[in-house]
Structures are given as structure tokens and as C-alpha cells.
Amino acid sequence: MSTTPTRGGLEAATEPVTELTLLEVSRCCAVQTGFVIEMIEEGALSPMGGSAPESWRFSMVQTHQVMVAARLQRDLGVNLPGAALALQLLDEVETLRAQITAAAVATATPAAPDADRA
């Protein structure tokens, strides 16, 4: 069985899903659709698509954010504004780590030439 989500029960040979609907996100994250809507109202998520909930689409990153927010609420009792702040800070940490990695790669020195080749 493939761990890649697919729509309509199609086999893994089809293209993987990169966007989910509101209902799919809520099912995947085991939350009510109202929870996802509250995250949008709080500014923690910005769905793609139109203004109607039926046309909203969410990326895999956003789906992960819903999972994290739900876990923060369930396990730590964090309210939604606190979860939104935590998500923002986690995103900033990830961005800073990527910048540090890029800087380390850019400043890496090549191996020194052999000493006997002068």
C-alpha cells in the first residue's frame, strides 16, 4: 500500500496529490473542518483557490501545519493564537537553518593541494 495520498482510490501509478480539499485535510489530520476554518480566520493558513470553502485547496506543508496545530492543542493545551505563533516561529527556525546550511556550503573551502606540487 502506498503512503502517497491519491484521490478517488487510484493506485500509486497515478500522479501524487499535491493539494487537498478542506474535507481531505480535516480527514487526514483527524480534525473538524471548523478547526481548519478557525486556523484560516486566525491567519495561520491561507488556502489556495477561491473564496468559498468548497474551492479551497491546501498544500502538503499546510496539511502538516494543521497536524502540528492540532497536536499543540491536544497535547499541550495551546490555544489557537498560540499555535499560530508556534507555527510562525517553527517556520522562521526552518528558514534560518536553511540559510545557515547555504552559508556553510558557500564558505566551505576546497581541499588543499598536495604539498609536493609547488
C-alpha positions as CSV (number, residue, x, y, z in Angstrom):
1,M,0.0,0.0,0.0
2,S,1.4,3.4,-0.9
3,T,1.8,6.1,1.7
4,T,1.4,8.7,-1.0
5,P,-2.2,10.0,-0.9
6,T,-4.2,9.6,-4.0
7,R,-7.7,10.8,-4.9
8,G,-10.6,8.5,-5.7
9,G,-8.8,5.3,-4.6
10,L,-6.5,5.4,-7.6
11,E,-3.4,3.2,-7.5
12,A,0.1,4.5,-6.8
13,A,0.8,4.6,-10.5
14,T,-1.1,7.9,-10.7
15,E,0.3,11.3,-10.0
16,P,0.6,12.0,-6.3
17,V,-1.7,14.6,-4.8
18,T,-0.1,17.9,-4.0
19,E,-3.2,19.8,-3.0
20,L,-6.1,18.7,-0.7
21,T,-9.6,20.0,-0.2
22,L,-10.9,21.2,3.1
23,L,-12.6,17.9,3.8
24,E,-9.5,15.9,2.8
25,V,-7.3,18.0,5.1
26,S,-9.7,17.6,8.0
27,R,-9.9,13.8,7.5
28,C,-6.1,13.5,7.1
29,C,-5.5,15.4,10.2
30,A,-8.4,14.0,12.2
31,V,-9.8,17.4,13.0
32,Q,-13.2,19.0,12.3
33,T,-13.4,21.3,9.2
34,G,-14.2,24.1,11.7
35,F,-10.7,23.8,13.2
36,V,-9.2,24.4,9.8
37,I,-11.5,27.3,9.2
38,E,-10.5,28.8,12.6
39,M,-6.9,28.5,11.6
40,I,-7.7,30.4,8.4
41,E,-9.5,33.1,10.4
42,E,-6.6,33.3,12.8
43,G,-4.2,33.9,9.8
44,A,-2.3,30.7,10.4
45,L,-3.3,29.3,7.0
46,S,-4.1,30.8,3.6
47,P,-5.9,28.4,1.3
48,M,-5.4,28.4,-2.4
49,G,-8.4,28.7,-4.7
50,G,-11.4,30.8,-4.5
51,S,-13.2,32.4,-1.5
52,A,-15.7,29.6,-1.0
53,P,-14.6,26.8,1.3
54,E,-15.6,24.3,-1.4
55,S,-12.9,25.7,-3.7
56,W,-10.1,25.9,-1.1
57,R,-7.0,23.8,-1.7
58,F,-4.2,23.2,0.7
59,S,-0.6,22.1,0.2
60,M,1.1,19.3,2.0
61,V,3.0,21.9,4.0
62,Q,-0.3,23.4,5.1
63,T,-1.7,20.0,6.0
64,H,1.4,19.4,8.2
65,Q,0.8,22.8,9.8
66,V,-2.8,21.7,10.7
67,M,-1.4,18.5,12.2
68,V,1.1,20.4,14.3
69,A,-1.5,22.9,15.5
70,A,-3.9,20.1,16.4
71,R,-1.2,18.3,18.3
72,L,-0.2,21.5,20.2
73,Q,-3.8,22.0,21.2
74,R,-4.4,18.3,22.2
75,D,-1.1,17.5,23.9
76,L,-0.2,20.9,25.4
77,G,-3.4,22.7,25.7
78,V,-2.1,25.6,23.5
79,N,-4.9,27.8,22.2
80,L,-5.2,28.6,18.5
81,P,-3.4,32.0,18.6
82,G,-0.6,30.3,20.5
83,A,-0.5,27.5,17.9
84,A,-0.4,30.1,15.1
85,L,2.5,31.8,16.8
86,A,4.3,28.5,17.3
87,L,3.8,27.6,13.6
88,Q,5.2,31.0,12.6
89,L,8.3,30.5,14.8
90,L,8.9,27.0,13.6
91,D,8.8,28.3,10.0
92,E,11.4,31.0,10.9
93,V,13.6,28.4,12.5
94,E,13.4,26.3,9.4
95,T,14.3,29.3,7.2
96,L,17.2,30.2,9.4
97,R,18.5,26.6,9.3
98,A,18.3,26.7,5.6
99,Q,20.3,30.0,5.5
100,I,22.9,28.6,7.8
101,T,23.3,25.5,5.7
102,A,23.6,27.5,2.5
103,A,26.2,29.8,4.1
104,A,28.2,26.8,5.3
105,V,28.2,25.3,1.8
106,A,29.1,28.6,0.2
107,T,32.1,29.2,2.6
108,A,33.4,25.6,2.5
109,T,37.0,25.6,1.3
110,P,38.1,23.1,-1.2
111,A,40.7,20.5,-0.2
112,A,44.3,21.8,0.0
113,P,46.5,20.9,-2.9
114,D,49.3,18.3,-2.3
115,A,52.3,19.9,-0.6
116,D,54.8,18.3,-3.0
117,R,53.2,20.1,-6.0
118,A,54.8,23.5,-5.5
